[in-house]
Amino acid sequence: MKFILVTIVLAVLLRDTFGDIQPQKNFDLKKFAGKWYRVGLADDSPSFALFRHKLTINMGIVEPKDNGDVNMTMWRMIRSTGCKSKMHTYMRTAVPGVFTYFSTRHNIVKDVTIVETNYTEYALLFKYKKFNREYTQVSLYGRTQTLRPELIEKFKKYAMQQGFPERSILTPSPPADNCPPSGQ
């Protein structure tokens, strides 16, 4: 009985937080595991405009844990220091496809929803955080660094449906250097 009550409360809270944002139906974490590239990003934070010209495609590895949480290791190229990796632990929620994680950069908990994926080619993610105001981010991930044009358009359309202006939507280029190093 307590589990049902907690599930209902979480579902209501998530609905109120995300509005119409729903996770992938029948989300399967095991099928989602593995290598992904962030090939698209829409961000409404004021600082995004300052750094958008520096962004490149990032690579990440999704590793499910036995308890349903996820370790997500991301690599990115930092011009001054080279290729850097950072691991995030995404905590499962009562809703499959919805996770939370603690951002050490912003010192807050953020919510991540896998909105849509076919597991073998692409995934659309919606990230929400409440800092000194509400911020959202939509990301497009691919199993490869290059996706079909219709998937890029799907991402852009989805981001604009969430209220992102076209200027805040980016499909970055691959990093000039090999990041992560071969073998990852």
Backbone torsions as a table, in degrees:
resi	resn	phi	psi	omega
1	MET	NA	-44.1	178.8
2	LYS	-61.4	-41.1	-179.8
3	PHE	-60.4	-43.6	-179.3
4	ILE	-63.6	-43.7	179.4
5	LEU	-62.9	-45.2	178.2
6	VAL	-62.1	-42.7	179.3
7	THR	-61.3	-43.4	179.7
8	ILE	-64.8	-44.7	179.3
9	VAL	-61.3	-46.1	179.0
10	LEU	-61.8	-42.2	179.3
11	ALA	-61.5	-42.0	178.1
12	VAL	-65.7	-44.2	179.3
13	LEU	-62.8	-43.6	179.4
14	LEU	-65.4	-38.8	178.7
15	ARG	-63.0	-43.8	-179.8
16	ASP	-67.2	-34.8	179.6
17	THR	-71.8	-47.7	-172.8
18	PHE	-98.4	-7.4	-177.7
19	GLY	65.9	-117.2	-177.1
20	ASP	-89.7	7.2	-177.9
21	ILE	-75.4	115.7	-179.7
22	GLN	-119.1	143.7	177.2
23	PRO	-75.5	164.1	174.7
24	GLN	-49.6	129.6	177.9
25	LYS	-64.9	135.8	-180.0
26	ASN	55.9	42.3	-178.1
27	PHE	-55.3	134.0	-177.9
28	ASP	-120.4	102.9	-176.2
29	LEU	-61.8	-37.3	-179.3
30	LYS	-63.7	-39.1	177.6
31	LYS	-71.2	-25.4	-178.4
32	PHE	-80.9	-18.5	-176.9
33	ALA	-61.6	157.0	174.7
34	GLY	116.8	-161.1	-174.4
35	LYS	-84.5	133.3	176.1
36	TRP	-136.4	149.3	173.9
37	TYR	-115.6	132.3	173.0
38	ARG	-82.9	107.9	-174.2
39	VAL	-109.1	-3.6	178.3
40	GLY	-151.1	146.2	-177.4
41	LEU	-150.1	132.2	170.3
42	ALA	-123.6	126.5	-174.1
43	ASP	-139.7	135.5	-179.3
44	ASP	-107.1	13.9	178.2
45	SER	-77.7	145.2	-178.3
46	PRO	-59.4	-31.3	-177.9
47	SER	-76.4	-14.9	-178.0
48	PHE	-58.3	-42.6	-178.5
49	ALA	-59.7	-32.1	-178.4
50	LEU	-71.0	-27.2	-172.7
51	PHE	-113.8	-3.5	-172.5
52	ARG	-59.6	-33.2	-179.8
53	HIS	-70.2	-15.9	-179.4
54	LYS	-93.7	-13.0	-174.9
55	LEU	-73.2	139.6	173.8
56	THR	-128.7	171.3	176.6
57	ILE	-62.3	133.4	176.3
58	ASN	-107.5	152.1	175.2
59	MET	-113.0	143.1	178.2
60	GLY	-138.1	155.9	175.8
61	ILE	-119.9	124.2	177.6
62	VAL	-97.5	119.5	-179.7
63	GLU	-123.8	105.0	178.0
64	PRO	-65.7	144.0	174.9
65	LYS	-101.9	162.2	-177.3
66	ASP	-59.0	-29.4	-177.6
67	ASN	-86.7	3.2	179.3
68	GLY	96.3	-9.1	173.8
69	ASP	-75.4	174.3	-177.5
70	VAL	-135.8	134.7	166.9
71	ASN	-94.5	126.6	178.8
72	MET	-120.2	111.1	177.6
73	THR	-100.9	123.3	-179.6
74	MET	-114.7	140.4	174.1
75	TRP	-112.9	141.3	174.9
76	ARG	-147.9	151.8	179.9
77	MET	-89.4	123.9	174.9
78	ILE	-111.1	119.8	-171.9
79	ARG	-53.7	-40.3	-175.2
80	SER	-80.3	-26.0	-174.2
81	THR	-123.7	-4.9	178.0
82	GLY	92.8	-158.3	-175.4
83	CYS	-76.7	125.7	-178.7
84	LYS	-126.5	145.8	175.7
85	SER	-116.6	152.8	177.2
86	LYS	-146.6	134.6	179.5
87	MET	-104.8	134.5	174.8
88	HIS	-116.1	143.4	172.0
89	THR	-105.2	116.2	177.3
90	TYR	-91.6	122.4	-178.5
91	MET	-89.5	132.3	179.0
92	ARG	-68.0	156.2	173.1
93	THR	-118.2	-175.6	178.5
94	ALA	-72.0	-12.0	-178.6
95	VAL	-106.5	115.4	178.5
96	PRO	-58.3	132.2	-179.5
97	GLY	93.7	-1.7	177.0
98	VAL	-118.9	128.7	-177.3
99	PHE	-131.8	162.0	170.4
100	THR	-126.0	154.5	172.8
101	TYR	-151.1	155.0	179.6
102	PHE	-91.6	122.0	177.9
103	SER	-88.9	111.5	177.1
104	THR	-69.2	-27.2	179.2
105	ARG	-65.4	-43.7	-178.2
106	HIS	-103.8	-6.0	179.4
107	ASN	58.4	40.3	178.8
108	ILE	-143.7	165.0	174.6
109	VAL	-88.7	135.3	178.0
110	LYS	-117.6	152.9	178.0
111	ASP	-107.3	138.9	178.6
112	VAL	-129.0	129.2	178.1
113	THR	-121.0	127.1	171.7
114	ILE	-82.7	103.6	-172.7
115	VAL	-77.6	-42.5	-176.4
116	GLU	-156.2	139.1	174.8
117	THR	-158.2	150.0	168.6
118	ASN	-107.1	7.4	174.8
119	TYR	70.9	-29.1	-175.0
120	THR	-104.3	-13.1	-173.5
121	GLU	-133.9	-47.6	-173.6
122	TYR	-148.3	164.1	173.7
123	ALA	-150.8	138.1	172.6
124	LEU	-104.5	127.2	179.6
125	LEU	-120.8	144.1	177.2
126	PHE	-118.7	124.0	-179.7
127	LYS	-115.3	136.1	-178.7
128	TYR	-128.3	139.6	174.2
129	LYS	-147.3	147.8	175.0
130	LYS	-115.9	110.1	-178.4
131	PHE	-108.3	-115.4	172.1
132	ASN	-87.3	-3.0	168.1
133	ARG	-159.0	176.9	-179.5
134	GLU	-83.1	136.8	175.7
135	TYR	-127.3	147.3	174.6
136	THR	-132.0	162.5	178.6
137	GLN	-149.8	137.4	173.5
138	VAL	-116.7	132.4	-179.9
139	SER	-123.8	145.8	172.8
140	LEU	-111.4	123.6	177.3
141	TYR	-113.3	146.6	176.8
142	GLY	-132.5	154.5	175.2
143	ARG	-73.3	-17.7	174.6
144	THR	-127.3	169.4	-179.5
145	GLN	-76.8	-14.2	-179.2
146	THR	-123.0	124.5	178.6
147	LEU	-113.1	160.6	177.1
148	ARG	-58.5	144.9	179.9
149	PRO	-56.3	-34.1	-179.5
150	GLU	-66.8	-27.5	176.8
151	LEU	-74.8	-37.2	175.2
152	ILE	-62.4	-43.6	178.6
153	GLU	-65.1	-39.6	177.0
154	LYS	-59.1	-44.8	177.8
155	PHE	-60.3	-48.9	-178.7
156	LYS	-62.2	-42.6	179.4
157	LYS	-63.4	-45.6	179.3
158	TYR	-60.7	-45.2	180.0
159	ALA	-60.7	-42.9	179.4
160	MET	-67.5	-34.0	175.7
161	GLN	-64.5	-26.2	177.9
162	GLN	-85.9	1.9	175.8
163	GLY	98.6	7.6	178.8
164	PHE	-80.0	129.2	173.5
165	PRO	-70.2	154.6	-177.0
166	GLU	-55.8	-33.9	-179.1
167	ARG	-66.7	-17.4	-179.5
168	SER	-96.4	6.6	-178.9
169	ILE	-106.4	129.7	-173.8
170	LEU	-134.2	138.6	168.5
171	THR	-120.0	94.6	-172.9
172	PRO	-69.7	164.1	176.8
173	SER	-88.7	163.3	176.8
174	PRO	-64.3	154.8	177.3
175	PRO	-65.9	147.3	-180.0
176	ALA	-66.3	-33.9	179.8
177	ASP	-99.2	165.2	-179.7
178	ASN	-76.5	98.1	-178.9
179	CYS	-135.4	116.8	2.6
180	PRO	-75.2	166.3	177.7
181	PRO	-59.2	154.6	178.5
182	SER	-53.5	145.0	178.9
183	GLY	99.7	-7.3	178.6
184	GLN	-89.0	NA	NA
